[in-house]
């Protein structure tokens, strides 16, 4: 399982979640904003889309 990088749309706080969480909601631990986890901001694994 690989991790994807996410960023809070409200405060910009970044974090990593498991790729399987894509499409689910995440809770920012800084501002408590709930947002949908979308495609990774930066793909570090080198996989083609
Ligand atoms: Zn936030």
mmCIF file of the protein (N, C-alpha, C, O) and its ligand, coordinates in Angstrom:
data_MODEL
# 
_entry.id   MODEL 
# 
loop_
_entity.id 
_entity.type 
_entity.pdbx_number_of_molecules 
1 polymer     1 
2 non-polymer 1 
# 
_entity_poly.entity_id                      1 
_entity_poly.type                           'polypeptide(L)' 
_entity_poly.nstd_linkage                   no 
_entity_poly.nstd_monomer                   no 
_entity_poly.pdbx_seq_one_letter_code       
;(UNK)(UNK)(UNK)(UNK)(UNK)(UNK)(UNK)(UNK)(UNK)(UNK)(UNK)(UNK)(UNK)(UNK)(UNK)(UNK)
(UNK)(UNK)(UNK)(UNK)(UNK)(UNK)(UNK)(UNK)(UNK)(UNK)(UNK)(UNK)(UNK)(UNK)(UNK)(UNK)
(UNK)(UNK)(UNK)(UNK)(UNK)(UNK)(UNK)(UNK)(UNK)(UNK)(UNK)(UNK)(UNK)(UNK)(UNK)(UNK)
(UNK)
;
_entity_poly.pdbx_seq_one_letter_code_can   XXXXXXXXXXXXXXXXXXXXXXXXXXXXXXXXXXXXXXXXXXXXXXXXX 
_entity_poly.pdbx_strand_id                 A 
# 
loop_
_entity_poly_seq.entity_id 
_entity_poly_seq.num 
_entity_poly_seq.mon_id 
_entity_poly_seq.hetero 
1 1  UNK n 
1 2  UNK n 
1 3  UNK n 
1 4  UNK n 
1 5  UNK n 
1 6  UNK n 
1 7  UNK n 
1 8  UNK n 
1 9  UNK n 
1 10 UNK n 
1 11 UNK n 
1 12 UNK n 
1 13 UNK n 
1 14 UNK n 
1 15 UNK n 
1 16 UNK n 
1 17 UNK n 
1 18 UNK n 
1 19 UNK n 
1 20 UNK n 
1 21 UNK n 
1 22 UNK n 
1 23 UNK n 
1 24 UNK n 
1 25 UNK n 
1 26 UNK n 
1 27 UNK n 
1 28 UNK n 
1 29 UNK n 
1 30 UNK n 
1 31 UNK n 
1 32 UNK n 
1 33 UNK n 
1 34 UNK n 
1 35 UNK n 
1 36 UNK n 
1 37 UNK n 
1 38 UNK n 
1 39 UNK n 
1 40 UNK n 
1 41 UNK n 
1 42 UNK n 
1 43 UNK n 
1 44 UNK n 
1 45 UNK n 
1 46 UNK n 
1 47 UNK n 
1 48 UNK n 
1 49 UNK n 
# 
loop_
_struct_asym.id 
_struct_asym.entity_id 
A 1 
B 2 
# 
loop_
_chem_comp.id 
_chem_comp.type 
_chem_comp.mon_nstd_flag 
UNK 'L-peptide linking' . 
ZN  non-polymer         . 
# 
_pdbx_entity_nonpoly.entity_id   2 
_pdbx_entity_nonpoly.name        ? 
_pdbx_entity_nonpoly.comp_id     ZN 
# 
_pdbx_nonpoly_scheme.asym_id         B 
_pdbx_nonpoly_scheme.entity_id       2 
_pdbx_nonpoly_scheme.mon_id          ZN 
_pdbx_nonpoly_scheme.ndb_seq_num     1 
_pdbx_nonpoly_scheme.pdb_seq_num     101 
_pdbx_nonpoly_scheme.auth_seq_num    101 
_pdbx_nonpoly_scheme.pdb_mon_id      ZN 
_pdbx_nonpoly_scheme.auth_mon_id     ZN 
_pdbx_nonpoly_scheme.pdb_strand_id   A 
_pdbx_nonpoly_scheme.pdb_ins_code    . 
# 
loop_
_atom_site.group_PDB 
_atom_site.id 
_atom_site.type_symbol 
_atom_site.label_atom_id 
_atom_site.label_alt_id 
_atom_site.label_comp_id 
_atom_site.label_asym_id 
_atom_site.label_entity_id 
_atom_site.label_seq_id 
_atom_site.pdbx_PDB_ins_code 
_atom_site.Cartn_x 
_atom_site.Cartn_y 
_atom_site.Cartn_z 
_atom_site.occupancy 
_atom_site.B_iso_or_equiv 
_atom_site.pdbx_formal_charge 
_atom_site.auth_seq_id 
_atom_site.auth_comp_id 
_atom_site.auth_asym_id 
_atom_site.auth_atom_id 
_atom_site.pdbx_PDB_model_num 
ATOM   1   N  N  . UNK A 1 1  ? 0.853   -1.190 0.000   1.00 0.00 ? 1   UNK A N  1 
ATOM   2   C  CA . UNK A 1 1  ? 0.000   0.000  0.000   1.00 0.00 ? 1   UNK A CA 1 
ATOM   3   C  C  . UNK A 1 1  ? 0.887   1.236  0.000   1.00 0.00 ? 1   UNK A C  1 
ATOM   4   O  O  . UNK A 1 1  ? 1.827   1.344  0.787   1.00 0.00 ? 1   UNK A O  1 
ATOM   5   N  N  . UNK A 1 2  ? 0.573   2.167  -0.895  1.00 0.00 ? 2   UNK A N  1 
ATOM   6   C  CA . UNK A 1 2  ? 1.373   3.382  -0.948  1.00 0.00 ? 2   UNK A CA 1 
ATOM   7   C  C  . UNK A 1 2  ? 0.601   4.538  -0.315  1.00 0.00 ? 2   UNK A C  1 
ATOM   8   O  O  . UNK A 1 2  ? -0.617  4.478  -0.142  1.00 0.00 ? 2   UNK A O  1 
ATOM   9   N  N  . UNK A 1 3  ? 1.321   5.556  0.014   1.00 0.00 ? 3   UNK A N  1 
ATOM   10  C  CA . UNK A 1 3  ? 0.720   6.732  0.639   1.00 0.00 ? 3   UNK A CA 1 
ATOM   11  C  C  . UNK A 1 3  ? 0.604   7.848  -0.382  1.00 0.00 ? 3   UNK A C  1 
ATOM   12  O  O  . UNK A 1 3  ? 1.414   7.960  -1.302  1.00 0.00 ? 3   UNK A O  1 
ATOM   13  N  N  . UNK A 1 4  ? -0.424  8.674  -0.201  1.00 0.00 ? 4   UNK A N  1 
ATOM   14  C  CA . UNK A 1 4  ? -0.570  9.851  -1.036  1.00 0.00 ? 4   UNK A CA 1 
ATOM   15  C  C  . UNK A 1 4  ? -0.520  11.080 -0.145  1.00 0.00 ? 4   UNK A C  1 
ATOM   16  O  O  . UNK A 1 4  ? -0.941  11.050 1.011   1.00 0.00 ? 4   UNK A O  1 
ATOM   17  N  N  . UNK A 1 5  ? 0.002   12.157 -0.706  1.00 0.00 ? 5   UNK A N  1 
ATOM   18  C  CA . UNK A 1 5  ? 0.122   13.408 0.034   1.00 0.00 ? 5   UNK A CA 1 
ATOM   19  C  C  . UNK A 1 5  ? -1.146  14.235 -0.159  1.00 0.00 ? 5   UNK A C  1 
ATOM   20  O  O  . UNK A 1 5  ? -1.641  14.380 -1.277  1.00 0.00 ? 5   UNK A O  1 
ATOM   21  N  N  . UNK A 1 6  ? -1.653  14.762 0.921   1.00 0.00 ? 6   UNK A N  1 
ATOM   22  C  CA . UNK A 1 6  ? -2.853  15.590 0.848   1.00 0.00 ? 6   UNK A CA 1 
ATOM   23  C  C  . UNK A 1 6  ? -2.563  16.940 1.484   1.00 0.00 ? 6   UNK A C  1 
ATOM   24  O  O  . UNK A 1 6  ? -1.655  17.079 2.303   1.00 0.00 ? 6   UNK A O  1 
ATOM   25  N  N  . UNK A 1 7  ? -3.353  17.933 1.089   1.00 0.00 ? 7   UNK A N  1 
ATOM   26  C  CA . UNK A 1 7  ? -3.205  19.263 1.663   1.00 0.00 ? 7   UNK A CA 1 
ATOM   27  C  C  . UNK A 1 7  ? -4.580  19.806 2.013   1.00 0.00 ? 7   UNK A C  1 
ATOM   28  O  O  . UNK A 1 7  ? -5.512  19.710 1.214   1.00 0.00 ? 7   UNK A O  1 
ATOM   29  N  N  . UNK A 1 8  ? -4.706  20.365 3.185   1.00 0.00 ? 8   UNK A N  1 
ATOM   30  C  CA . UNK A 1 8  ? -5.964  20.949 3.617   1.00 0.00 ? 8   UNK A CA 1 
ATOM   31  C  C  . UNK A 1 8  ? -6.269  22.188 2.773   1.00 0.00 ? 8   UNK A C  1 
ATOM   32  O  O  . UNK A 1 8  ? -5.418  23.070 2.657   1.00 0.00 ? 8   UNK A O  1 
ATOM   33  N  N  . UNK A 1 9  ? -7.474  22.274 2.178   1.00 0.00 ? 9   UNK A N  1 
ATOM   34  C  CA . UNK A 1 9  ? -7.822  23.422 1.338   1.00 0.00 ? 9   UNK A CA 1 
ATOM   35  C  C  . UNK A 1 9  ? -8.042  24.694 2.147   1.00 0.00 ? 9   UNK A C  1 
ATOM   36  O  O  . UNK A 1 9  ? -8.082  25.791 1.589   1.00 0.00 ? 9   UNK A O  1 
ATOM   37  N  N  . UNK A 1 10 ? -8.181  24.552 3.424   1.00 0.00 ? 10  UNK A N  1 
ATOM   38  C  CA . UNK A 1 10 ? -8.465  25.711 4.273   1.00 0.00 ? 10  UNK A CA 1 
ATOM   39  C  C  . UNK A 1 10 ? -7.190  26.352 4.816   1.00 0.00 ? 10  UNK A C  1 
ATOM   40  O  O  . UNK A 1 10 ? -7.030  27.571 4.740   1.00 0.00 ? 10  UNK A O  1 
ATOM   41  N  N  . UNK A 1 11 ? -6.289  25.548 5.359   1.00 0.00 ? 11  UNK A N  1 
ATOM   42  C  CA . UNK A 1 11 ? -5.100  26.113 5.998   1.00 0.00 ? 11  UNK A CA 1 
ATOM   43  C  C  . UNK A 1 11 ? -3.805  25.673 5.331   1.00 0.00 ? 11  UNK A C  1 
ATOM   44  O  O  . UNK A 1 11 ? -2.736  26.188 5.659   1.00 0.00 ? 11  UNK A O  1 
ATOM   45  N  N  . UNK A 1 12 ? -3.886  24.730 4.399   1.00 0.00 ? 12  UNK A N  1 
ATOM   46  C  CA . UNK A 1 12 ? -2.694  24.310 3.694   1.00 0.00 ? 12  UNK A CA 1 
ATOM   47  C  C  . UNK A 1 12 ? -1.863  23.272 4.417   1.00 0.00 ? 12  UNK A C  1 
ATOM   48  O  O  . UNK A 1 12 ? -0.790  22.895 3.947   1.00 0.00 ? 12  UNK A O  1 
ATOM   49  N  N  . UNK A 1 13 ? -2.347  22.810 5.548   1.00 0.00 ? 13  UNK A N  1 
ATOM   50  C  CA . UNK A 1 13 ? -1.636  21.786 6.286   1.00 0.00 ? 13  UNK A CA 1 
ATOM   51  C  C  . UNK A 1 13 ? -1.529  20.512 5.442   1.00 0.00 ? 13  UNK A C  1 
ATOM   52  O  O  . UNK A 1 13 ? -2.515  20.082 4.844   1.00 0.00 ? 13  UNK A O  1 
ATOM   53  N  N  . UNK A 1 14 ? -0.359  19.919 5.393   1.00 0.00 ? 14  UNK A N  1 
ATOM   54  C  CA . UNK A 1 14 ? -0.167  18.742 4.560   1.00 0.00 ? 14  UNK A CA 1 
ATOM   55  C  C  . UNK A 1 14 ? -0.005  17.495 5.427   1.00 0.00 ? 14  UNK A C  1 
ATOM   56  O  O  . UNK A 1 14 ? 0.374   17.561 6.596   1.00 0.00 ? 14  UNK A O  1 
ATOM   57  N  N  . UNK A 1 15 ? -0.300  16.389 4.818   1.00 0.00 ? 15  UNK A N  1 
ATOM   58  C  CA . UNK A 1 15 ? -0.161  15.123 5.513   1.00 0.00 ? 15  UNK A CA 1 
ATOM   59  C  C  . UNK A 1 15 ? -0.179  13.984 4.520   1.00 0.00 ? 15  UNK A C  1 
ATOM   60  O  O  . UNK A 1 15 ? -0.343  14.202 3.320   1.00 0.00 ? 15  UNK A O  1 
ATOM   61  N  N  . UNK A 1 16 ? -0.012  12.771 5.012   1.00 0.00 ? 16  UNK A N  1 
ATOM   62  C  CA . UNK A 1 16 ? -0.040  11.605 4.155   1.00 0.00 ? 16  UNK A CA 1 
ATOM   63  C  C  . UNK A 1 16 ? -1.078  10.617 4.664   1.00 0.00 ? 16  UNK A C  1 
ATOM   64  O  O  . UNK A 1 16 ? -1.209  10.376 5.864   1.00 0.00 ? 16  UNK A O  1 
ATOM   65  N  N  . UNK A 1 17 ? -1.809  10.055 3.710   1.00 0.00 ? 17  UNK A N  1 
ATOM   66  C  CA . UNK A 1 17 ? -2.781  9.026  4.063   1.00 0.00 ? 17  UNK A CA 1 
ATOM   67  C  C  . UNK A 1 17 ? -2.589  7.852  3.116   1.00 0.00 ? 17  UNK A C  1 
ATOM   68  O  O  . UNK A 1 17 ? -1.961  7.980  2.065   1.00 0.00 ? 17  UNK A O  1 
ATOM   69  N  N  . UNK A 1 18 ? -3.132  6.720  3.498   1.00 0.00 ? 18  UNK A N  1 
ATOM   70  C  CA . UNK A 1 18 ? -3.031  5.566  2.628   1.00 0.00 ? 18  UNK A CA 1 
ATOM   71  C  C  . UNK A 1 18 ? -3.816  5.811  1.339   1.00 0.00 ? 18  UNK A C  1 
ATOM   72  O  O  . UNK A 1 18 ? -4.880  6.429  1.346   1.00 0.00 ? 18  UNK A O  1 
ATOM   73  N  N  . UNK A 1 19 ? -3.270  5.315  0.250   1.00 0.00 ? 19  UNK A N  1 
ATOM   74  C  CA . UNK A 1 19 ? -3.887  5.528  -1.062  1.00 0.00 ? 19  UNK A CA 1 
ATOM   75  C  C  . UNK A 1 19 ? -5.330  5.025  -1.102  1.00 0.00 ? 19  UNK A C  1 
ATOM   76  O  O  . UNK A 1 19 ? -6.149  5.540  -1.862  1.00 0.00 ? 19  UNK A O  1 
ATOM   77  N  N  . UNK A 1 20 ? -5.630  4.047  -0.306  1.00 0.00 ? 20  UNK A N  1 
ATOM   78  C  CA . UNK A 1 20 ? -6.979  3.472  -0.289  1.00 0.00 ? 20  UNK A CA 1 
ATOM   79  C  C  . UNK A 1 20 ? -8.018  4.442  0.259   1.00 0.00 ? 20  UNK A C  1 
ATOM   80  O  O  . UNK A 1 20 ? -9.220  4.208  0.132   1.00 0.00 ? 20  UNK A O  1 
ATOM   81  N  N  . UNK A 1 21 ? -7.555  5.529  0.868   1.00 0.00 ? 21  UNK A N  1 
ATOM   82  C  CA . UNK A 1 21 ? -8.478  6.516  1.420   1.00 0.00 ? 21  UNK A CA 1 
ATOM   83  C  C  . UNK A 1 21 ? -8.923  7.544  0.392   1.00 0.00 ? 21  UNK A C  1 
ATOM   84  O  O  . UNK A 1 21 ? -9.728  8.425  0.695   1.00 0.00 ? 21  UNK A O  1 
ATOM   85  N  N  . UNK A 1 22 ? -8.400  7.433  -0.821  1.00 0.00 ? 22  UNK A N  1 
ATOM   86  C  CA . UNK A 1 22 ? -8.764  8.383  -1.866  1.00 0.00 ? 22  UNK A CA 1 
ATOM   87  C  C  . UNK A 1 22 ? -10.267 8.343  -2.094  1.00 0.00 ? 22  UNK A C  1 
ATOM   88  O  O  . UNK A 1 22 ? -10.864 7.270  -2.174  1.00 0.00 ? 22  UNK A O  1 
ATOM   89  N  N  . UNK A 1 23 ? -10.878 9.531  -2.198  1.00 0.00 ? 23  UNK A N  1 
ATOM   90  C  CA . UNK A 1 23 ? -12.324 9.620  -2.384  1.00 0.00 ? 23  UNK A CA 1 
ATOM   91  C  C  . UNK A 1 23 ? -13.087 9.688  -1.073  1.00 0.00 ? 23  UNK A C  1 
ATOM   92  O  O  . UNK A 1 23 ? -14.287 9.963  -1.053  1.00 0.00 ? 23  UNK A O  1 
ATOM   93  N  N  . UNK A 1 24 ? -12.383 9.437  0.017   1.00 0.00 ? 24  UNK A N  1 
ATOM   94  C  CA . UNK A 1 24 ? -13.023 9.546  1.333   1.00 0.00 ? 24  UNK A CA 1 
ATOM   95  C  C  . UNK A 1 24 ? -12.737 10.920 1.916   1.00 0.00 ? 24  UNK A C  1 
ATOM   96  O  O  . UNK A 1 24 ? -12.079 11.753 1.294   1.00 0.00 ? 24  UNK A O  1 
ATOM   97  N  N  . UNK A 1 25 ? -13.235 11.135 3.101   1.00 0.00 ? 25  UNK A N  1 
ATOM   98  C  CA . UNK A 1 25 ? -13.021 12.428 3.740   1.00 0.00 ? 25  UNK A CA 1 
ATOM   99  C  C  . UNK A 1 25 ? -11.912 12.350 4.776   1.00 0.00 ? 25  UNK A C  1 
ATOM   100 O  O  . UNK A 1 25 ? -11.738 11.345 5.465   1.00 0.00 ? 25  UNK A O  1 
ATOM   101 N  N  . UNK A 1 26 ? -11.174 13.441 4.859   1.00 0.00 ? 26  UNK A N  1 
ATOM   102 C  CA . UNK A 1 26 ? -10.126 13.557 5.859   1.00 0.00 ? 26  UNK A CA 1 
ATOM   103 C  C  . UNK A 1 26 ? -10.428 14.734 6.769   1.00 0.00 ? 26  UNK A C  1 
ATOM   104 O  O  . UNK A 1 26 ? -11.082 15.697 6.369   1.00 0.00 ? 26  UNK A O  1 
ATOM   105 N  N  . UNK A 1 27 ? -9.948  14.641 7.978   1.00 0.00 ? 27  UNK A N  1 
ATOM   106 C  CA . UNK A 1 27 ? -10.130 15.726 8.940   1.00 0.00 ? 27  UNK A CA 1 
ATOM   107 C  C  . UNK A 1 27 ? -8.771  16.365 9.227   1.00 0.00 ? 27  UNK A C  1 
ATOM   108 O  O  . UNK A 1 27 ? -7.843  15.705 9.694   1.00 0.00 ? 27  UNK A O  1 
ATOM   109 N  N  . UNK A 1 28 ? -8.679  17.651 8.937   1.00 0.00 ? 28  UNK A N  1 
ATOM   110 C  CA . UNK A 1 28 ? -7.428  18.370 9.195   1.00 0.00 ? 28  UNK A CA 1 
ATOM   111 C  C  . UNK A 1 28 ? -7.206  18.459 10.703  1.00 0.00 ? 28  UNK A C  1 
ATOM   112 O  O  . UNK A 1 28 ? -8.092  18.871 11.452  1.00 0.00 ? 28  UNK A O  1 
ATOM   113 N  N  . UNK A 1 29 ? -6.018  18.070 11.129  1.00 0.00 ? 29  UNK A N  1 
ATOM   114 C  CA . UNK A 1 29 ? -5.743  18.094 12.562  1.00 0.00 ? 29  UNK A CA 1 
ATOM   115 C  C  . UNK A 1 29 ? -5.297  19.474 13.034  1.00 0.00 ? 29  UNK A C  1 
ATOM   116 O  O  . UNK A 1 29 ? -4.998  19.663 14.213  1.00 0.00 ? 29  UNK A O  1 
ATOM   117 N  N  . UNK A 1 30 ? -5.253  20.424 12.126  1.00 0.00 ? 30  UNK A N  1 
ATOM   118 C  CA . UNK A 1 30 ? -4.865  21.781 12.501  1.00 0.00 ? 30  UNK A CA 1 
ATOM   119 C  C  . UNK A 1 30 ? -6.079  22.689 12.645  1.00 0.00 ? 30  UNK A C  1 
ATOM   120 O  O  . UNK A 1 30 ? -6.205  23.410 13.634  1.00 0.00 ? 30  UNK A O  1 
ATOM   121 N  N  . UNK A 1 31 ? -6.984  22.652 11.644  1.00 0.00 ? 31  UNK A N  1 
ATOM   122 C  CA . UNK A 1 31 ? -8.128  23.566 11.662  1.00 0.00 ? 31  UNK A CA 1 
ATOM   123 C  C  . UNK A 1 31 ? -9.465  22.831 11.736  1.00 0.00 ? 31  UNK A C  1 
ATOM   124 O  O  . UNK A 1 31 ? -10.526 23.455 11.736  1.00 0.00 ? 31  UNK A O  1 
ATOM   125 N  N  . UNK A 1 32 ? -9.404  21.491 11.798  1.00 0.00 ? 32  UNK A N  1 
ATOM   126 C  CA . UNK A 1 32 ? -10.615 20.676 11.922  1.00 0.00 ? 32  UNK A CA 1 
ATOM   127 C  C  . UNK A 1 32 ? -11.550 20.792 10.725  1.00 0.00 ? 32  UNK A C  1 
ATOM   128 O  O  . UNK A 1 32 ? -12.750 20.541 10.842  1.00 0.00 ? 32  UNK A O  1 
ATOM   129 N  N  . UNK A 1 33 ? -11.001 21.171 9.577   1.00 0.00 ? 33  UNK A N  1 
ATOM   130 C  CA . UNK A 1 33 ? -11.799 21.175 8.357   1.00 0.00 ? 33  UNK A CA 1 
ATOM   131 C  C  . UNK A 1 33 ? -11.888 19.758 7.791   1.00 0.00 ? 33  UNK A C  1 
ATOM   132 O  O  . UNK A 1 33 ? -10.898 19.027 7.750   1.00 0.00 ? 33  UNK A O  1 
ATOM   133 N  N  . UNK A 1 34 ? -13.079 19.392 7.361   1.00 0.00 ? 34  UNK A N  1 
ATOM   134 C  CA . UNK A 1 34 ? -13.249 18.103 6.689   1.00 0.00 ? 34  UNK A CA 1 
ATOM   135 C  C  . UNK A 1 34 ? -13.225 18.333 5.190   1.00 0.00 ? 34  UNK A C  1 
ATOM   136 O  O  . UNK A 1 34 ? -13.922 19.206 4.673   1.00 0.00 ? 34  UNK A O  1 
ATOM   137 N  N  . UNK A 1 35 ? -12.415 17.539 4.496   1.00 0.00 ? 35  UNK A N  1 
ATOM   138 C  CA . UNK A 1 35 ? -12.313 17.694 3.044   1.00 0.00 ? 35  UNK A CA 1 
ATOM   139 C  C  . UNK A 1 35 ? -12.122 16.336 2.397   1.00 0.00 ? 35  UNK A C  1 
ATOM   140 O  O  . UNK A 1 35 ? -11.702 15.372 3.037   1.00 0.00 ? 35  UNK A O  1 
ATOM   141 N  N  . UNK A 1 36 ? -12.446 16.284 1.091   1.00 0.00 ? 36  UNK A N  1 
ATOM   142 C  CA . UNK A 1 36 ? -12.350 15.021 0.360   1.00 0.00 ? 36  UNK A CA 1 
ATOM   143 C  C  . UNK A 1 36 ? -10.915 14.811 -0.107  1.00 0.00 ? 36  UNK A C  1 
ATOM   144 O  O  . UNK A 1 36 ? -10.277 15.716 -0.645  1.00 0.00 ? 36  UNK A O  1 
ATOM   145 N  N  . UNK A 1 37 ? -10.436 13.615 0.108   1.00 0.00 ? 37  UNK A N  1 
ATOM   146 C  CA . UNK A 1 37 ? -9.096  13.255 -0.358  1.00 0.00 ? 37  UNK A CA 1 
ATOM   147 C  C  . UNK A 1 37 ? -9.171  12.972 -1.853  1.00 0.00 ? 37  UNK A C  1 
ATOM   148 O  O  . UNK A 1 37 ? -9.896  12.081 -2.296  1.00 0.00 ? 37  UNK A O  1 
ATOM   149 N  N  . UNK A 1 38 ? -8.418  13.740 -2.614  1.00 0.00 ? 38  UNK A N  1 
ATOM   150 C  CA . UNK A 1 38 ? -8.447  13.579 -4.067  1.00 0.00 ? 38  UNK A CA 1 
ATOM   151 C  C  . UNK A 1 38 ? -7.120  13.020 -4.553  1.00 0.00 ? 38  UNK A C  1 
ATOM   152 O  O  . UNK A 1 38 ? -6.360  12.429 -3.785  1.00 0.00 ? 38  UNK A O  1 
ATOM   153 N  N  . UNK A 1 39 ? -6.856  13.212 -5.824  1.00 0.00 ? 39  UNK A N  1 
ATOM   154 C  CA . UNK A 1 39 ? -5.617  12.703 -6.384  1.00 0.00 ? 39  UNK A CA 1 
ATOM   155 C  C  . UNK A 1 39 ? -4.421  13.307 -5.663  1.00 0.00 ? 39  UNK A C  1 
ATOM   156 O  O  . UNK A 1 39 ? -4.496  14.426 -5.156  1.00 0.00 ? 39  UNK A O  1 
ATOM   157 N  N  . UNK A 1 40 ? -3.336  12.578 -5.618  1.00 0.00 ? 40  UNK A N  1 
ATOM   158 C  CA . UNK A 1 40 ? -2.162  13.060 -4.908  1.00 0.00 ? 40  UNK A CA 1 
ATOM   159 C  C  . UNK A 1 40 ? -1.606  14.355 -5.481  1.00 0.00 ? 40  UNK A C  1 
ATOM   160 O  O  . UNK A 1 40 ? -1.621  14.562 -6.694  1.00 0.00 ? 40  UNK A O  1 
ATOM   161 N  N  . UNK A 1 41 ? -1.120  15.216 -4.613  1.00 0.00 ? 41  UNK A N  1 
ATOM   162 C  CA . UNK A 1 41 ? -0.533  16.480 -5.040  1.00 0.00 ? 41  UNK A CA 1 
ATOM   163 C  C  . UNK A 1 41 ? 0.777   16.224 -5.766  1.00 0.00 ? 41  UNK A C  1 
ATOM   164 O  O  . UNK A 1 41 ? 1.077   16.854 -6.780  1.00 0.00 ? 41  UNK A O  1 
ATOM   165 N  N  . UNK A 1 42 ? 1.541   15.304 -5.240  1.00 0.00 ? 42  UNK A N  1 
ATOM   166 C  CA . UNK A 1 42 ? 2.829   14.975 -5.850  1.00 0.00 ? 42  UNK A CA 1 
ATOM   167 C  C  . UNK A 1 42 ? 2.960   13.465 -5.902  1.00 0.00 ? 42  UNK A C  1 
ATOM   168 O  O  . UNK A 1 42 ? 2.867   12.783 -4.881  1.00 0.00 ? 42  UNK A O  1 
ATOM   169 N  N  . UNK A 1 43 ? 3.174   12.959 -7.089  1.00 0.00 ? 43  UNK A N  1 
ATOM   170 C  CA . UNK A 1 43 ? 3.324   11.521 -7.262  1.00 0.00 ? 43  UNK A CA 1 
ATOM   171 C  C  . UNK A 1 43 ? 4.798   11.171 -7.203  1.00 0.00 ? 43  UNK A C  1 
ATOM   172 O  O  . UNK A 1 43 ? 5.558   11.488 -8.118  1.00 0.00 ? 43  UNK A O  1 
ATOM   173 N  N  . UNK A 1 44 ? 5.196   10.523 -6.133  1.00 0.00 ? 44  UNK A N  1 
ATOM   174 C  CA . UNK A 1 44 ? 6.616   10.265 -5.910  1.00 0.00 ? 44  UNK A CA 1 
ATOM   175 C  C  . UNK A 1 44 ? 7.024   8.869  -6.379  1.00 0.00 ? 44  UNK A C  1 
ATOM   176 O  O  . UNK A 1 44 ? 8.210   8.553  -6.469  1.00 0.00 ? 44  UNK A O  1 
ATOM   177 N  N  . UNK A 1 45 ? 6.027   8.045  -6.674  1.00 0.00 ? 45  UNK A N  1 
ATOM   178 C  CA . UNK A 1 45 ? 6.346   6.657  -6.986  1.00 0.00 ? 45  UNK A CA 1 
ATOM   179 C  C  . UNK A 1 45 ? 6.758   6.469  -8.447  1.00 0.00 ? 45  UNK A C  1 
ATOM   180 O  O  . UNK A 1 45 ? 7.285   5.420  -8.818  1.00 0.00 ? 45  UNK A O  1 
ATOM   181 N  N  . UNK A 1 46 ? 6.515   7.493  -9.276  1.00 0.00 ? 46  UNK A N  1 
ATOM   182 C  CA . UNK A 1 46 ? 6.906   7.398  -10.668 1.00 0.00 ? 46  UNK A CA 1 
ATOM   183 C  C  . UNK A 1 46 ? 5.954   6.597  -11.517 1.00 0.00 ? 46  UNK A C  1 
ATOM   184 O  O  . UNK A 1 46 ? 6.291   6.224  -12.641 1.00 0.00 ? 46  UNK A O  1 
ATOM   185 N  N  . UNK A 1 47 ? 4.776   6.326  -11.006 1.00 0.00 ? 47  UNK A N  1 
ATOM   186 C  CA . UNK A 1 47 ? 3.812   5.554  -11.771 1.00 0.00 ? 47  UNK A CA 1 
ATOM   187 C  C  . UNK A 1 47 ? 3.182   6.424  -12.864 1.00 0.00 ? 47  UNK A C  1 
ATOM   188 O  O  . UNK A 1 47 ? 2.912   7.605  -12.643 1.00 0.00 ? 47  UNK A O  1 
ATOM   189 N  N  . UNK A 1 48 ? 2.953   5.844  -14.025 1.00 0.00 ? 48  UNK A N  1 
ATOM   190 C  CA . UNK A 1 48 ? 2.241   6.544  -15.085 1.00 0.00 ? 48  UNK A CA 1 
ATOM   191 C  C  . UNK A 1 48 ? 0.773   6.613  -14.742 1.00 0.00 ? 48  UNK A C  1 
ATOM   192 O  O  . UNK A 1 48 ? 0.246   5.724  -14.072 1.00 0.00 ? 48  UNK A O  1 
ATOM   193 N  N  . UNK A 1 49 ? 0.112   7.648  -15.189 1.00 0.00 ? 49  UNK A N  1 
ATOM   194 C  CA . UNK A 1 49 ? -1.305  7.802  -14.896 1.00 0.00 ? 49  UNK A CA 1 
ATOM   195 C  C  . UNK A 1 49 ? -2.137  6.856  -15.754 1.00 0.00 ? 49  UNK A C  1 
ATOM   196 O  O  . UNK A 1 49 ? -3.363  6.842  -15.646 1.00 0.00 ? 49  UNK A O  1 
HETATM 197 ZN ZN . ZN  B 2 .  ? -6.566  22.723 7.866   1.00 0.00 ? 101 ZN  A ZN 1 
# 
